[in-house]
Structure formats: structure tokens, C-alpha cells
């Protein structure tokens, strides 16, 4: 939960701040949970990190204030204005600007043979143009179906490595896998997903989750994004979804991640409707969501297109040597 606020204020300061103030604004992105921004731990959500991740933040804070307020020495750790921890390589890396962390974009287009309903019958993520497969995938979301909540990780100590939710979609989403990576690849930054959707309800809540699937079948959560369909064009203006009309949905609010994806690993993308006891329930009626009840519930039938004219694609920020 720390990321959205921190990055929003950082980006706005870089956009609107005075030059002198921006020159003294440093960003540190570590593999930590909320408490870890004070006292890091070597394991979060079942994912273990290297010793370098255990940055002495109390010491760094002291050094920062000595430098900024007492004219002391600049903290040695702050080699550049952006420092980020590369999981997988287990090392700190540096950049002059947040936008310069990655130097290339790898685009993977979504495709399938008409079966993308679960991890065992998934669609594909491939480079190039959409293949000669089925043009669409579909799913159904019933807001009154509470089964998905039973498959959530809750306060699971392995929340970043658990596959409970992905293995239990209950027909409320679609799954796409990439081919195994031919070589280790550094992916760092904010992905972007563009999908073409049509539905028969005026609103629903959507999410997209990206994971690394290890050669042994294990999973590592990388990032995720969400969207309320009525705000697909603007967060300021709500627009009901026209029934049956194909429209473009751009997920550009993925959280930042930096990971060295290993050779032989694959990427898994899950696109689904949000049906969780941990989120506000959208009953798909198009009314005031906070005032809706089960009496307003409408079942959504959603289609994701990925033909040549409506290419749905995942853009990955890649760091090339």
C-alpha cells in the first residue's frame, strides 16, 4: 500500500517542483513491506531476499539529516538520485531518474485457441503480431458468487508465492503464459497492459496480475493493476460502459517492480474481475457502488479480444546490458 502514494508525490514533485528542490530529492525502492521501510526483513510474503536488502535505514536517516541540516557528508549509499533493489540478482542498482531505469520495452501480445480459462488451459503471451488463433476469450462474473473469497491468501505468510487465487478463478477471469525465457532478463519499472473488452453491464471492477512462474512450478508475484470500468477513460469522469461495445482499456497503474527473471521462467498474466472480501463490492449495476446491495446485482459477461485489429498486449520495461 505504500507505493501509490509515494510514487504519486514523487512524480508530481519531479514534474512541478523547483529545480533546486528536485536535485535534492532522492528515491530508494527496496523489497520491503510497510514496516520494512523502517526495519527491513530478509523475507516478505514467503519471498527471501539477499543480505544486501537489509539496509540500515535508521542509520541512513541520521546520515541524511546530518547532511541536509548540519552540512555533514553526503550518505555513501546515495550514489545517484534513484536507488532500487533488483530481486533475483539481490543487489542495489542506481539511476539518475526513475524513467531511465529501463532502456527498452518488450511487448507480448495476448493470444489463445479459445481456451484461457485457467492456468492449465491458458492463452499465450508472445512477441510479434497476434497469431492465427481464436480472436477472443470470455468469462462470466456473478457478484453474488462468494467462492473466490475462500481462495484468497488472507494473512498468509506466503502471500507473494501463493497460487491459491490463480488456481481458483471460478470462471471469473482468463490466464496467459509466456514461453520460458531463453536467458535471464532484467525487468524493472512499471508495465502497461492494453486490452480490448466488451461487456453487457454498465460497470464492473477489473484487475490484472503478473507473476513469474519458476522452472519448478513455483510462483513469484511481481505486480498488479486495477480499474473500475466506468473510469476507463478518466478518473475524473465516470462513463457507463455501452452494452456490447468493444472498447480499449489501458491498465497503466501497475506497481513498480525490479526483478531478474531467471532463464527457464515464464510470465503469467491473469485478467479477472475483482470479487474479494478485501475490496468494495461492485454489483455491476452502474449505480453508486457504495450504496449498492445484492438486490442490484447484475451478472457480467465479458469478452477480451486479441485479433489483428484489436491487439491486446503487455508492455514490459526491460533493462538491456
Secondary structure, DSSP 8 states (H G I E B T S, - for coil): -HHHHHHHHHHHHHHHS-HHHHHT--EEE-S--TGGGTS--SEETTEE--GGG---HHHHHHHHHHHHHH-----TT-SSSEEEEEBTTTEEEEESSGGGS--EEEEEEEEBSS--SBTTB-EEEESSS--SSBSEEEEEE-TT--HHHHTS-TT-TTTTT--HHHH--TTSEEEEEE---SS-EEEEE--EEEEEEEESSS--EEEEEEEEE-TTS-EEEEEEEEEEGGGSS-SSS-----TT--EEEEE-----EEEEE-TT-EEEEEEEE---TTS----SSSS-GGG--GGG---EEEEEE-STTS--EEEEEEE--
